[in-house]
Amino acid sequence: MKSEEKRWWTVRQLAAHYGVSVRNVYQAIDAGRLVAHRFGAGFGAIRVSDSHRIAWEESSRQEAAARAATPGGWEAPACRQLWNEGGESA
């Protein structure tokens, strides 16, 4: 089955599809970057629609392109604070 034909994705399926950890997918959901739907009572089941998966993928590409276009865009924020403008440790 092609991924375009799939209507709903589990968190594990998304993680395997993109080669990331399950935790990364949950973090995207918690941060509001990936829309997920909960079915059932209690813990229930979490599913992501194909349209939301595609939107998340596109926004991730745009964020990556913006970071790549910015000098030092791939550095973690905490690392930036450790170095002053001259490249010496703070």
Protein Blocks (a to p, Z undefined) as FASTA:
>chain_A
ZZklpmbdcfklmmmmnopafklmmmmmmnopaccddedehjlpadddfklmmmmmmmmm
mmmmmmmmpghklpcfklmmmpcfkopaZZ
